[in-house]
Structures are given as C-alpha cells and as structure tokens.
Amino acid sequence: MPLMRRRQRMNAAPTPRCKRHRRAGEWPDWTPPAQMLHRRPDLPRHMAGGIDNPLGARAMYLGSSLYRIHGSNEPDSIGQATSSGCIRLTNEDVIDLYSRVRIGTPVIVQ
C-alpha cells in the first residue's frame, strides 16, 4: 500500500500556485534580478522604461517583484525559453490585459 501511494504522488500533476497581482506599471524601469545578472553579467544593472526596455509597455508584478506578466520589445522571442520566470506577452496584449486586471487579482501559476 505505501508503494502505491508513493507512485500516485509521483505521477500527480504539479499543484498550482496562486499569486496575487501586487502592483503594476506603465513603461516600467527594469532592474535585472541577481540570478539573471549572475547568468548574464553583460546586462545593464538598471534600464529606464521605454521602447527599448525588455519589460515592454506594461508590467504586472505577481507576489514578489521577481515574477511578472509583462510586454516584450522582442515579440519574435515570445514562446521561446528566454524568460527568467516571467510571462511575456506582446505589448498590444499586455496593454489590453493591464487595462482589465485589478491589483489583488489572483493569478494561478502552474
């Protein structure tokens, strides 16, 4: 019986985590987290908001400030494994989402 329970747990789908939308910004500044700077020491330590900023037109911060739903200034890279835990959208889509989602909205991350 214990072996069966262990197998069932190993095959179970991951438990979704609920994060809350804590804050938001239009054309936000970007400061790469320490983990990203460790991997990519060539990155700037800070970048002012604007069209060249990797966060794009809007950013919605989930839980801690390390995880975000944000736009992208490189739409061709969306859907590729180039993110550091963020959910990237086209600037057009993130502007639309930003206008409809309120601070405190739960976000399920799977």
N, C-alpha and C positions, 0 to 999 in steps of 0.2 A: 504493500500500500504506500509507504513513504516514497518508493521509487516512482510510482505513478504520479504522485503529487509533484515531485521534482520535475518530471518530464512535462507535466501540464504547465508549470510555471515557466519553464524554459521556452515553450512554444507559444506562450501567451503574447498577444500584441503589446507593445510598449504602452504604459499608462500615459495618457495625455496630461500635459501640464497646463495649468491655467495661469496666465499672466494678465495683469491689468495694464491698460493703456494709461501711463502715468503723466506724460507731458508730450508736447508737440511743438514743432517749429516750422516756419516758412523759410526756405533757403537757409537751412541751419549751418552753423560752423561745424567743422569736423576736427576732432582730435582722435587720432588712431589709438586704440587701447594698447596697453603694454604688450599683450600677447602678439598683436599684429606687428608692432614695431620690432619685436624680437625676431619674427619671421622675415620681415621686410624692413631692414634698417635704412633703406633708401627713401622711405616715405617721409613727408614733412611732419613735423611734430604738431602742427596746427594749420588749418586751412580755413580761411573766411568763407562764408556762404556765397553762393553764386553759381553760375552756369558750369564752371569747371570743377566744382566741388563734388566728390564721389557720393554724397548723400542726396544729391539731386534737389528737386523743388520742395519737398516736404519730408519730415521725419516724425514718426510716432514712436515714442520710447516705451518699451514693454518692461515692466518690473524695474530692474536696474537699467542704467543707461547703456549697458553693453549690447543689449538686444533691441533692434529697431525694425520697423517697417518703413522703408524709405524709397525714394526715387533713385534714378541712376542716370549719370551722364554718359553711360555706355550701354544703350539698350540692347545691342547685339550680344552682350555678355549675360543677360538675364536668362536664368535657367541653367547656367553653367556652374560648376563647382568653384566659384571665385569669391564667394562671400565668406565672412567670418561670423556666421551665426545669424546674420540679418536676413530679412525677407525683402528682396528688392523687386520693385515694380517700375514700369515706365513712368516718366514724370507725369504724363497725362492721367494714368490710372491712380497714382498716389495722390494727385491733386483732388481727384474725384472722391477717393476714399477719405481723405483728410477732411473734406467738407461734410461728410456724413457720419463720422465716428466721433463720439464724445469722450472726453477724459473720464477714465474709470471703467470703460467698456472692457468686459472680459475677452481675452483672446486665447483660444485653445491652441497650444503648440504641440504637435505630435512628432 
